[in-house]
Amino acid sequence: MIDLKEAQELIAKAPLPFVCHFRIQTVGGKKAGLCHPFPVHDDVTLALKGETEGFVLFHNGHWGQWRSSVMEAVFKGQLKLPKGKWSDSRAMAWSAAQFVLQF
């Protein structure tokens, strides 16, 4: 988590294009390792810094049924689930990599 001053300093130095997304935590508490945006990729890493030539996912909502939806996808599709902590945001990015970008 960063404060306003740190955000302003980072934005002033950031190469274009970049994503800057802020929100007020509403569900599940603050967990730095589960901050988004998440890369839309099969391994949907928990890295807090990085670059991608692909897509990223960030949102301002909550997906209450993400656990059951992800588990159903894993079992029905015999898909590999990356290790580590999960949130609805990580689940959305993983699901998009599995199902949306395949078309």
Buried (B, 14 or more C-beta within 10 A) or exposed (E): EEEEEEEEEEEEEEEEEEEEEEEEEEEEEEEEEBBBBBBBBEEBBBEEEEEEEEBBBBBEEEBEEBEEBBEEBBEEEEBEEEEEEBBBBBBBBBBBBBEEEEE
